[in-house]
Amino acid sequence: MTQKIHTFLMFQNDDAEEAMNFYVSLFDDAKVVAVAHYGPGEPGTEGTVKHATFMLAGQEYMAIDSSVKHEFGFTPSMSLYVGCGSEEEIERLYGALLDGGKPLMPLDSYGFSTRFGWVNDRFGVSWQLNLP
């Protein structure tokens, strides 16, 4: 078996499926690969995500709704970095991800990039968007 590294997103508020479908709607070459839900008598809330895989721009991600509530969540020190191909794309993605979220760095020129923005989306996942 060949080693493969995946980004694994653990959601605390039973919103893994909503987040995954939202992310898939934002990117080209994106799709839900598989979703398994908790059933009756299992440790998670029935109908929430036990395990899911999805693709964004050829990269595979995993997601779950945690059946155990933890004292931690997502942090901006780990973020998804997106290289954008146009001004329209970075504006669209930044606006969509910011809806219900929190700006960490507004879209602007910061010297290291022509256009850059950093946002925590409404699910708490951190995204850096760059237009070189």
N, CA, C and O atoms as a GROMACS GRO file, in nm:
protein
  528
    1MET      N    1   0.084  -0.119   0.000
    1MET     CA    2   0.000   0.000   0.000
    1MET      C    3   0.088   0.125   0.000
    1MET      O    4   0.183   0.134   0.078
    2THR      N    5   0.058   0.218  -0.086
    2THR     CA    6   0.131   0.343  -0.093
    2THR      C    7   0.081   0.439   0.014
    2THR      O    8  -0.040   0.453   0.034
    3GLN      N    9   0.173   0.505   0.083
    3GLN     CA   10   0.134   0.604   0.182
    3GLN      C   11   0.064   0.720   0.115
    3GLN      O   12   0.100   0.761   0.004
    4LYS      N   13  -0.035   0.775   0.183
    4LYS     CA   14  -0.106   0.892   0.134
    4LYS      C   15  -0.146   0.976   0.254
    4LYS      O   16  -0.189   0.923   0.356
    5ILE      N   17  -0.130   1.105   0.242
    5ILE     CA   18  -0.164   1.196   0.351
    5ILE      C   19  -0.290   1.271   0.314
    5ILE      O   20  -0.302   1.324   0.204
    6HIS      N   21  -0.387   1.275   0.407
    6HIS     CA   22  -0.514   1.344   0.385
    6HIS      C   23  -0.534   1.451   0.492
    6HIS      O   24  -0.488   1.436   0.605
    7THR      N   25  -0.600   1.556   0.455
    7THR     CA   26  -0.649   1.652   0.554
    7THR      C   27  -0.776   1.592   0.613
    7THR      O   28  -0.865   1.549   0.540
    8PHE      N   29  -0.784   1.588   0.745
    8PHE     CA   30  -0.895   1.525   0.817
    8PHE      C   31  -0.964   1.633   0.899
    8PHE      O   32  -0.904   1.691   0.989
    9LEU      N   33  -1.091   1.660   0.870
    9LEU     CA   34  -1.166   1.765   0.936
    9LEU      C   35  -1.266   1.702   1.034
    9LEU      O   36  -1.355   1.627   0.992
   10MET      N   37  -1.252   1.732   1.161
   10MET     CA   38  -1.342   1.683   1.264
   10MET      C   39  -1.434   1.796   1.309
   10MET      O   40  -1.389   1.895   1.367
   11PHE      N   41  -1.561   1.781   1.281
   11PHE     CA   42  -1.660   1.882   1.315
   11PHE      C   43  -1.725   1.848   1.448
   11PHE      O   44  -1.753   1.732   1.477
   12GLN      N   45  -1.748   1.950   1.529
   12GLN     CA   46  -1.803   1.934   1.664
   12GLN      C   47  -1.954   1.957   1.671
   12GLN      O   48  -2.016   1.918   1.770
   13ASN      N   49  -2.014   2.019   1.570
   13ASN     CA   50  -2.154   2.060   1.580
   13ASN      C   51  -2.244   1.990   1.479
   13ASN      O   52  -2.345   2.045   1.436
   14ASP      N   53  -2.206   1.868   1.443
   14ASP     CA   54  -2.288   1.788   1.350
   14ASP      C   55  -2.313   1.860   1.218
   14ASP      O   56  -2.422   1.850   1.162
   15ASP      N   57  -2.212   1.932   1.168
   15ASP     CA   58  -2.230   2.002   1.041
   15ASP      C   59  -2.128   1.961   0.935
   15ASP      O   60  -2.103   2.035   0.840
   16ALA      N   61  -2.069   1.842   0.950
   16ALA     CA   62  -1.971   1.794   0.853
   16ALA      C   63  -2.031   1.782   0.713
   16ALA      O   64  -1.967   1.823   0.616
   17GLU      N   65  -2.151   1.728   0.702
   17GLU     CA   66  -2.210   1.709   0.569
   17GLU      C   67  -2.244   1.842   0.504
   17GLU      O   68  -2.222   1.861   0.384
   18GLU      N   69  -2.297   1.934   0.582
   18GLU     CA   70  -2.327   2.068   0.528
   18GLU      C   71  -2.198   2.137   0.482
   18GLU      O   72  -2.195   2.195   0.374
   19ALA      N   73  -2.093   2.130   0.563
   19ALA     CA   74  -1.965   2.192   0.527
   19ALA      C   75  -1.908   2.128   0.401
   19ALA      O   76  -1.866   2.198   0.309
   20MET      N   77  -1.907   1.995   0.397
   20MET     CA   78  -1.852   1.924   0.282
   20MET      C   79  -1.928   1.962   0.154
   20MET      O   80  -1.865   1.989   0.052
   21ASN      N   81  -2.058   1.964   0.159
   21ASN     CA   82  -2.138   2.000   0.040
   21ASN      C   83  -2.114   2.146   0.000
   21ASN      O   84  -2.113   2.179  -0.118
   22PHE      N   85  -2.096   2.233   0.098
   22PHE     CA   86  -2.065   2.374   0.071
   22PHE      C   87  -1.930   2.384  -0.001
   22PHE      O   88  -1.920   2.453  -0.102
   23TYR      N   89  -1.828   2.318   0.050
   23TYR     CA   90  -1.696   2.324  -0.011
   23TYR      C   91  -1.698   2.268  -0.153
   23TYR      O   92  -1.638   2.326  -0.244
   24VAL      N   93  -1.767   2.158  -0.173
   24VAL     CA   94  -1.777   2.097  -0.306
   24VAL      C   95  -1.845   2.193  -0.403
   24VAL      O   96  -1.812   2.194  -0.522
   25SER      N   97  -1.941   2.272  -0.355
   25SER     CA   98  -2.011   2.366  -0.442
   25SER      C   99  -1.922   2.483  -0.486
   25SER      O  100  -1.953   2.550  -0.585
   26LEU      N  101  -1.815   2.509  -0.414
   26LEU     CA  102  -1.730   2.625  -0.442
   26LEU      C  103  -1.620   2.601  -0.544
   26LEU      O  104  -1.574   2.695  -0.609
   27PHE      N  105  -1.578   2.477  -0.560
   27PHE     CA  106  -1.459   2.448  -0.639
   27PHE      C  107  -1.490   2.362  -0.761
   27PHE      O  108  -1.574   2.272  -0.757
   28ASP      N  109  -1.417   2.392  -0.871
   28ASP     CA  110  -1.422   2.305  -0.987
   28ASP      C  111  -1.352   2.174  -0.951
   28ASP      O  112  -1.276   2.168  -0.855
   29ASP      N  113  -1.379   2.072  -1.026
   29ASP     CA  114  -1.317   1.942  -1.003
   29ASP      C  115  -1.334   1.900  -0.857
   29ASP      O  116  -1.238   1.859  -0.792
   30ALA      N  117  -1.457   1.912  -0.806
   30ALA     CA  118  -1.488   1.878  -0.668
   30ALA      C  119  -1.604   1.780  -0.665
   30ALA      O  120  -1.697   1.788  -0.746
   31LYS      N  121  -1.598   1.687  -0.570
   31LYS     CA  122  -1.709   1.592  -0.558
   31LYS      C  123  -1.704   1.524  -0.423
   31LYS      O  124  -1.599   1.512  -0.360
   32VAL      N  125  -1.821   1.478  -0.379
   32VAL     CA  126  -1.831   1.392  -0.262
   32VAL      C  127  -1.799   1.251  -0.311
   32VAL      O  128  -1.859   1.204  -0.408
   33VAL      N  129  -1.706   1.184  -0.246
   33VAL     CA  130  -1.665   1.050  -0.285
   33VAL      C  131  -1.748   0.946  -0.212
   33VAL      O  132  -1.801   0.854  -0.274
   34ALA      N  133  -1.761   0.959  -0.081
   34ALA     CA  134  -1.836   0.862  -0.001
   34ALA      C  135  -1.879   0.925   0.130
   34ALA      O  136  -1.808   1.009   0.186
   35VAL      N  137  -1.995   0.883   0.179
   35VAL     CA  138  -2.044   0.929   0.309
   35VAL      C  139  -2.107   0.811   0.382
   35VAL      O  140  -2.193   0.742   0.327
   36ALA      N  141  -2.065   0.789   0.505
   36ALA     CA  142  -2.128   0.690   0.594
   36ALA      C  143  -2.187   0.767   0.711
   36ALA      O  144  -2.121   0.852   0.770
   37HIS      N  145  -2.311   0.737   0.744
   37HIS     CA  146  -2.380   0.806   0.853
   37HIS      C  147  -2.393   0.716   0.975
   37HIS      O  148  -2.395   0.593   0.964
   38TYR      N  149  -2.401   0.778   1.092
   38TYR     CA  150  -2.428   0.703   1.214
   38TYR      C  151  -2.571   0.650   1.207
   38TYR      O  152  -2.663   0.720   1.164
   39GLY      N  153  -2.588   0.527   1.249
   39GLY     CA  154  -2.719   0.465   1.254
   39GLY      C  155  -2.770   0.456   1.396
   39GLY      O  156  -2.704   0.500   1.490
   40PRO      N  157  -2.890   0.398   1.412
   40PRO     CA  158  -2.946   0.381   1.547
   40PRO      C  159  -2.854   0.300   1.637
   40PRO      O  160  -2.799   0.198   1.596
   41GLY      N  161  -2.838   0.347   1.759
   41GLY     CA  162  -2.758   0.275   1.857
   41GLY      C  163  -2.609   0.294   1.844
   41GLY      O  164  -2.533   0.240   1.925
   42GLU      N  165  -2.564   0.369   1.745
   42GLU     CA  166  -2.420   0.395   1.733
   42GLU      C  167  -2.385   0.517   1.817
   42GLU      O  168  -2.473   0.592   1.859
   43PRO      N  169  -2.255   0.538   1.842
   43PRO     CA  170  -2.215   0.644   1.936
   43PRO      C  171  -2.245   0.787   1.891
   43PRO      O  172  -2.258   0.876   1.975
   44GLY      N  173  -2.254   0.813   1.761
   44GLY     CA  174  -2.283   0.948   1.714
   44GLY      C  175  -2.432   0.973   1.698
   44GLY      O  176  -2.512   0.880   1.706
   45THR      N  177  -2.469   1.098   1.676
   45THR     CA  178  -2.608   1.133   1.653
   45THR      C  179  -2.655   1.068   1.523
   45THR      O  180  -2.591   1.083   1.419
   46GLU      N  181  -2.766   0.995   1.530
   46GLU     CA  182  -2.816   0.924   1.413
   46GLU      C  183  -2.832   1.019   1.295
   46GLU      O  184  -2.890   1.127   1.307
   47GLY      N  185  -2.779   0.976   1.179
   47GLY     CA  186  -2.789   1.055   1.056
   47GLY      C  187  -2.673   1.150   1.033
   47GLY      O  188  -2.661   1.206   0.924
   48THR      N  189  -2.587   1.170   1.134
   48THR     CA  190  -2.471   1.257   1.113
   48THR      C  191  -2.358   1.176   1.052
   48THR      O  192  -2.367   1.054   1.039
   49VAL      N  193  -2.250   1.244   1.014
   49VAL     CA  194  -2.142   1.181   0.939
   49VAL      C  195  -2.048   1.102   1.030
   49VAL      O  196  -1.980   1.157   1.117
   50LYS      N  197  -2.046   0.971   1.007
   50LYS     CA  198  -1.950   0.883   1.075
   50LYS      C  199  -1.815   0.896   1.006
   50LYS      O  200  -1.711   0.901   1.072
   51HIS      N  201  -1.817   0.900   0.874
   51HIS     CA  202  -1.695   0.920   0.796
   51HIS      C  203  -1.732   0.958   0.653
   51HIS      O  204  -1.821   0.899   0.593
   52ALA      N  205  -1.663   1.058   0.600
   52ALA     CA  206  -1.687   1.101   0.462
   52ALA      C  207  -1.555   1.133   0.395
   52ALA      O  208  -1.458   1.172   0.461
   53THR      N  209  -1.552   1.116   0.264
   53THR     CA  210  -1.439   1.162   0.184
   53THR      C  211  -1.494   1.247   0.071
   53THR      O  212  -1.600   1.219   0.015
   54PHE      N  213  -1.418   1.352   0.038
   54PHE     CA  214  -1.456   1.439  -0.072
   54PHE      C  215  -1.331   1.493  -0.137
   54PHE      O  216  -1.223   1.493  -0.078
   55MET      N  217  -1.346   1.539  -0.261
   55MET     CA  218  -1.234   1.590  -0.340
   55MET      C  219  -1.255   1.738  -0.370
   55MET      O  220  -1.366   1.780  -0.403
   56LEU      N  221  -1.148   1.815  -0.357
   56LEU     CA  222  -1.145   1.955  -0.398
   56LEU      C  223  -1.021   1.972  -0.484
   56LEU      O  224  -0.909   1.953  -0.436
   57ALA      N  225  -1.039   2.007  -0.610
   57ALA     CA  226  -0.927   2.030  -0.702
   57ALA      C  227  -0.827   1.915  -0.701
   57ALA      O  228  -0.706   1.937  -0.698
   58GLY      N  229  -0.877   1.793  -0.703
   58GLY     CA  230  -0.791   1.677  -0.710
   58GLY      C  231  -0.733   1.630  -0.578
   58GLY      O  232  -0.664   1.527  -0.575
   59GLN      N  233  -0.758   1.702  -0.470
   59GLN     CA  234  -0.706   1.665  -0.338
   59GLN      C  235  -0.818   1.601  -0.256
   59GLN      O  236  -0.929   1.654  -0.250
   60GLU      N  237  -0.789   1.487  -0.194
   60GLU     CA  238  -0.890   1.418  -0.114
   60GLU      C  239  -0.885   1.465   0.032
   60GLU      O  240  -0.778   1.480   0.090
   61TYR      N  241  -1.003   1.486   0.088
   61TYR     CA  242  -1.020   1.527   0.228
   61TYR      C  243  -1.110   1.425   0.297
   61TYR      O  244  -1.188   1.356   0.232
   62MET      N  245  -1.098   1.417   0.428
   62MET     CA  246  -1.187   1.335   0.509
   62MET      C  247  -1.258   1.425   0.608
   62MET      O  248  -1.206   1.529   0.647
   63ALA      N  249  -1.378   1.383   0.648
   63ALA     CA  250  -1.454   1.460   0.747
   63ALA      C  251  -1.539   1.367   0.832
   63ALA      O  252  -1.584   1.262   0.786
   64ILE      N  253  -1.558   1.407   0.956
   64ILE     CA  254  -1.649   1.337   1.047
   64ILE      C  255  -1.723   1.439   1.132
   64ILE      O  256  -1.679   1.553   1.148
   65ASP      N  257  -1.835   1.395   1.188
   65ASP     CA  258  -1.898   1.463   1.300
   65ASP      C  259  -1.854   1.387   1.422
   65ASP      O  260  -1.887   1.269   1.437
   66SER      N  261  -1.781   1.450   1.509
   66SER     CA  262  -1.727   1.380   1.626
   66SER      C  263  -1.840   1.334   1.717
   66SER      O  264  -1.930   1.411   1.750
   67SER      N  265  -1.833   1.207   1.757
   67SER     CA  266  -1.932   1.155   1.850
   67SER      C  267  -1.896   1.193   1.993
   67SER      O  268  -1.977   1.177   2.085
   68VAL      N  269  -1.774   1.243   2.011
   68VAL     CA  270  -1.727   1.288   2.142
   68VAL      C  271  -1.705   1.438   2.133
   68VAL      O  272  -1.641   1.487   2.040
   69LYS      N  273  -1.758   1.512   2.228
   69LYS     CA  274  -1.739   1.656   2.230
   69LYS      C  275  -1.604   1.686   2.296
   69LYS      O  276  -1.575   1.638   2.406
   70HIS      N  277  -1.523   1.765   2.228
   70HIS     CA  278  -1.390   1.800   2.276
   70HIS      C  279  -1.386   1.946   2.316
   70HIS      O  280  -1.474   2.025   2.280
   71GLU      N  281  -1.284   1.981   2.391
   71GLU     CA  282  -1.264   2.120   2.435
   71GLU      C  283  -1.187   2.200   2.330
   71GLU      O  284  -1.141   2.310   2.360
   72PHE      N  285  -1.171   2.148   2.211
   72PHE     CA  286  -1.097   2.217   2.106
   72PHE      C  287  -1.175   2.208   1.976
   72PHE      O  288  -1.262   2.122   1.960
   73GLY      N  289  -1.142   2.295   1.885
   73GLY     CA  290  -1.201   2.295   1.752
   73GLY      C  291  -1.093   2.328   1.651
   73GLY      O  292  -0.975   2.304   1.674
   74PHE      N  293  -1.135   2.384   1.540
   74PHE     CA  294  -1.039   2.424   1.438
   74PHE      C  295  -0.962   2.547   1.484
   74PHE      O  296  -1.012   2.626   1.565
   75THR      N  297  -0.842   2.563   1.432
   75THR     CA  298  -0.759   2.679   1.465
   75THR      C  299  -0.697   2.733   1.336
   75THR      O  300  -0.664   2.655   1.246
   76PRO      N  301  -0.679   2.864   1.324
   76PRO     CA  302  -0.617   2.920   1.204
   76PRO      C  303  -0.471   2.881   1.186
   76PRO      O  304  -0.414   2.903   1.078
   77SER      N  305  -0.408   2.824   1.288
   77SER     CA  306  -0.268   2.784   1.270
   77SER      C  307  -0.256   2.669   1.170
   77SER      O  308  -0.147   2.639   1.122
   78MET      N  309  -0.368   2.604   1.138
   78MET     CA  310  -0.375   2.504   1.031
   78MET      C  311  -0.485   2.550   0.937
   78MET      O  312  -0.601   2.558   0.976
   79SER      N  313  -0.448   2.580   0.814
   79SER     CA  314  -0.547   2.634   0.721
   79SER      C  315  -0.535   2.567   0.585
   79SER      O  316  -0.434   2.504   0.554
   80LEU      N  317  -0.640   2.581   0.506
   80LEU     CA  318  -0.638   2.533   0.368
   80LEU      C  319  -0.597   2.651   0.281
   80LEU      O  320  -0.659   2.757   0.286
   81TYR      N  321  -0.495   2.632   0.201
   81TYR     CA  322  -0.436   2.738   0.120
   81TYR      C  323  -0.479   2.715  -0.025
   81TYR      O  324  -0.455   2.609  -0.082
   82VAL      N  325  -0.542   2.817  -0.084
   82VAL     CA  326  -0.595   2.805  -0.220
   82VAL      C  327  -0.525   2.906  -0.310
   82VAL      O  328  -0.532   3.026  -0.287
   83GLY      N  329  -0.458   2.857  -0.414
   83GLY     CA  330  -0.402   2.943  -0.517
   83GLY      C  331  -0.510   2.972  -0.619
   83GLY      O  332  -0.557   2.880  -0.687
   84CYS      N  333  -0.549   3.096  -0.631
   84CYS     CA  334  -0.657   3.136  -0.721
   84CYS      C  335  -0.601   3.180  -0.856
   84CYS      O  336  -0.488   3.228  -0.865
   85GLY      N  337  -0.681   3.163  -0.960
   85GLY     CA  338  -0.636   3.193  -1.095
   85GLY      C  339  -0.680   3.326  -1.149
   85GLY      O  340  -0.633   3.369  -1.254
   86SER      N  341  -0.770   3.394  -1.077
   86SER     CA  342  -0.820   3.523  -1.128
   86SER      C  343  -0.875   3.607  -1.013
   86SER      O  344  -0.903   3.556  -0.904
   87GLU      N  345  -0.888   3.735  -1.039
   87GLU     CA  346  -0.947   3.827  -0.942
   87GLU      C  347  -1.091   3.786  -0.911
   87GLU      O  348  -1.133   3.790  -0.796
   88GLU      N  349  -1.165   3.744  -1.013
   88GLU     CA  350  -1.304   3.702  -0.994
   88GLU      C  351  -1.312   3.581  -0.902
   88GLU      O  352  -1.398   3.574  -0.815
   89GLU      N  353  -1.221   3.486  -0.922
   89GLU     CA  354  -1.222   3.365  -0.839
   89GLU      C  355  -1.192   3.396  -0.693
   89GLU      O  356  -1.262   3.347  -0.605
   90ILE      N  357  -1.091   3.476  -0.667
   90ILE     CA  358  -1.056   3.506  -0.528
   90ILE      C  359  -1.167   3.585  -0.460
   90ILE      O  360  -1.197   3.562  -0.342
   91GLU      N  361  -1.230   3.678  -0.532
   91GLU     CA  362  -1.341   3.756  -0.476
   91GLU      C  363  -1.459   3.664  -0.444
   91GLU      O  364  -1.520   3.676  -0.337
   92ARG      N  365  -1.492   3.573  -0.536
   92ARG     CA  366  -1.606   3.481  -0.517
   92ARG      C  367  -1.582   3.389  -0.398
   92ARG      O  368  -1.669   3.374  -0.312
   93LEU      N  369  -1.463   3.329  -0.392
   93LEU     CA  370  -1.433   3.237  -0.283
   93LEU      C  371  -1.428   3.309  -0.149
   93LEU      O  372  -1.482   3.260  -0.049
   94TYR      N  373  -1.362   3.424  -0.145
   94TYR     CA  374  -1.352   3.498  -0.020
   94TYR      C  375  -1.492   3.537   0.030
   94TYR      O  376  -1.522   3.522   0.148
   95GLY      N  377  -1.576   3.587  -0.060
   95GLY     CA  378  -1.712   3.626  -0.020
   95GLY      C  379  -1.793   3.509   0.031
   95GLY      O  380  -1.864   3.520   0.131
   96ALA      N  381  -1.785   3.395  -0.038
   96ALA     CA  382  -1.861   3.276   0.002
   96ALA      C  383  -1.812   3.222   0.136
   96ALA      O  384  -1.893   3.188   0.222
   97LEU      N  385  -1.682   3.214   0.153
   97LEU     CA  386  -1.626   3.160   0.277
   97LEU      C  387  -1.646   3.256   0.394
   97LEU      O  388  -1.656   3.212   0.509
   98LEU      N  389  -1.650   3.385   0.367
   98LEU     CA  390  -1.670   3.484   0.472
   98LEU      C  391  -1.814   3.489   0.521
   98LEU      O  392  -1.839   3.530   0.635
   99ASP      N  393  -1.910   3.448   0.438
   99ASP     CA  394  -2.052   3.453   0.475
   99ASP      C  395  -2.076   3.371   0.602
   99ASP      O  396  -2.071   3.248   0.599
  100GLY      N  397  -2.103   3.438   0.712
  100GLY     CA  398  -2.122   3.371   0.841
  100GLY      C  399  -1.991   3.340   0.913
  100GLY      O  400  -1.992   3.286   1.023
  101GLY      N  401  -1.879   3.375   0.850
  101GLY     CA  402  -1.748   3.348   0.909
  101GLY      C  403  -1.685   3.473   0.966
  101GLY      O  404  -1.753   3.568   1.004
  102LYS      N  405  -1.552   3.471   0.973
  102LYS     CA  406  -1.478   3.581   1.036
  102LYS      C  407  -1.354   3.611   0.953
  102LYS      O  408  -1.276   3.520   0.925
  103PRO      N  409  -1.333   3.738   0.914
  103PRO     CA  410  -1.212   3.772   0.840
  103PRO      C  411  -1.091   3.773   0.934
  103PRO      O  412  -1.097   3.826   1.045
  104LEU      N  413  -0.982   3.713   0.889
  104LEU     CA  414  -0.856   3.719   0.963
  104LEU      C  415  -0.762   3.820   0.898
  104LEU      O  416  -0.692   3.894   0.966
  105MET      N  417  -0.762   3.823   0.764
  105MET     CA  418  -0.690   3.924   0.686
  105MET      C  419  -0.780   3.956   0.566
  105MET      O  420  -0.801   3.871   0.481
  106PRO      N  421  -0.832   4.079   0.559
  106PRO     CA  422  -0.918   4.116   0.447
  106PRO      C  423  -0.842   4.106   0.314
  106PRO      O  424  -0.720   4.115   0.311
  107LEU      N  425  -0.916   4.086   0.206
  107LEU     CA  426  -0.853   4.082   0.074
  107LEU      C  427  -0.777   4.211   0.049
  107LEU      O  428  -0.832   4.320   0.059
  108ASP      N  429  -0.648   4.197   0.017
  108ASP     CA  430  -0.566   4.315  -0.005
  108ASP      C  431  -0.432   4.270  -0.063
  108ASP      O  432  -0.407   4.150  -0.077
  109SER      N  433  -0.348   4.367  -0.096
  109SER     CA  434  -0.211   4.341  -0.136
  109SER      C  435  -0.125   4.357  -0.012
  109SER      O  436  -0.124   4.463   0.050
  110TYR      N  437  -0.053   4.253   0.024
  110TYR     CA  438   0.027   4.255   0.146
  110TYR      C  439   0.177   4.252   0.118
  110TYR      O  440   0.256   4.228   0.210
  111GLY      N  441   0.217   4.276  -0.005
  111GLY     CA  442   0.359   4.276  -0.037
  111GLY      C  443   0.409   4.140  -0.083
  111GLY      O  444   0.485   4.132  -0.179
  112PHE      N  445   0.368   4.034  -0.016
  112PHE     CA  446   0.409   3.899  -0.056
  112PHE      C  447   0.316   3.842  -0.162
  112PHE      O  448   0.341   3.734  -0.216
  113SER      N  449   0.207   3.915  -0.192
  113SER     CA  450   0.108   3.866  -0.288
  113SER      C  451   0.034   3.985  -0.349
  113SER      O  452   0.014   4.088  -0.283
  114THR      N  453  -0.006   3.971  -0.473
  114THR     CA  454  -0.086   4.074  -0.539
  114THR      C  455  -0.219   4.092  -0.467
  114THR      O  456  -0.266   4.204  -0.446
  115ARG      N  457  -0.280   3.979  -0.431
  115ARG     CA  458  -0.411   3.980  -0.364
  115ARG      C  459  -0.415   3.858  -0.272
  115ARG      O  460  -0.392   3.746  -0.316
  116PHE      N  461  -0.445   3.881  -0.146
  116PHE     CA  462  -0.445   3.775  -0.046
  116PHE      C  463  -0.556   3.801   0.054
  116PHE      O  464  -0.583   3.916   0.089
  117GLY      N  465  -0.619   3.696   0.101
  117GLY     CA  466  -0.717   3.706   0.208
  117GLY      C  467  -0.716   3.580   0.292
  117GLY      O  468  -0.684   3.471   0.243
  118TRP      N  469  -0.752   3.594   0.419
  118TRP     CA  470  -0.754   3.482   0.512
  118TRP      C  471  -0.883   3.491   0.591
  118TRP      O  472  -0.916   3.597   0.645
  119VAL      N  473  -0.956   3.381   0.598
  119VAL     CA  474  -1.088   3.383   0.661
  119VAL      C  475  -1.114   3.251   0.734
  119VAL      O  476  -1.071   3.145   0.689
  120ASN      N  477  -1.183   3.259   0.846
  120ASN     CA  478  -1.241   3.141   0.910
  120ASN      C  479  -1.385   3.133   0.861
  120ASN      O  480  -1.461   3.228   0.878
  121ASP      N  481  -1.423   3.021   0.799
  121ASP     CA  482  -1.559   3.010   0.749
  121ASP      C  483  -1.658   2.984   0.863
  121ASP      O  484  -1.617   2.974   0.979
  122ARG      N  485  -1.785   2.974   0.831
  122ARG     CA  486  -1.889   2.961   0.934
  122ARG      C  487  -1.879   2.830   1.012
  122ARG      O  488  -1.942   2.816   1.117
  123PHE      N  489  -1.801   2.735   0.962
  123PHE     CA  490  -1.781   2.608   1.032
  123PHE      C  491  -1.654   2.609   1.117
  123PHE      O  492  -1.627   2.514   1.191
  124GLY      N  493  -1.577   2.718   1.108
  124GLY     CA  494  -1.455   2.731   1.186
  124GLY      C  495  -1.328   2.692   1.111
  124GLY      O  496  -1.218   2.705   1.165
  125VAL      N  497  -1.341   2.644   0.987
  125VAL     CA  498  -1.226   2.605   0.907
  125VAL      C  499  -1.158   2.730   0.852
  125VAL      O  500  -1.225   2.821   0.803
  126SER      N  501  -1.027   2.733   0.859
  126SER     CA  502  -0.949   2.848   0.817
  126SER      C  503  -0.900   2.830   0.672
  126SER      O  504  -0.851   2.724   0.635
  127TRP      N  505  -0.915   2.936   0.591
  127TRP     CA  506  -0.878   2.935   0.450
  127TRP      C  507  -0.790   3.055   0.419
  127TRP      O  508  -0.822   3.168   0.455
  128GLN      N  509  -0.676   3.029   0.352
  128GLN     CA  510  -0.594   3.136   0.297
  128GLN      C  511  -0.614   3.134   0.145
  128GLN      O  512  -0.599   3.029   0.081
  129LEU      N  513  -0.646   3.248   0.089
  129LEU     CA  514  -0.670   3.260  -0.055
  129LEU      C  515  -0.565   3.353  -0.113
  129LEU      O  516  -0.544   3.463  -0.062
  130ASN      N  517  -0.500   3.308  -0.219
  130ASN     CA  518  -0.390   3.385  -0.276
  130ASN      C  519  -0.407   3.398  -0.426
  130ASN      O  520  -0.438   3.301  -0.496
  131LEU      N  521  -0.385   3.520  -0.476
  131LEU     CA  522  -0.376   3.547  -0.619
  131LEU      C  523  -0.236   3.600  -0.642
  131LEU      O  524  -0.208   3.716  -0.610
  132PRO      N  525  -0.146   3.517  -0.699
  132PRO     CA  526  -0.007   3.560  -0.715
  132PRO      C  527   0.008   3.679  -0.810
  132PRO      O  528   0.119   3.726  -0.833
   0.00000   0.00000   0.00000
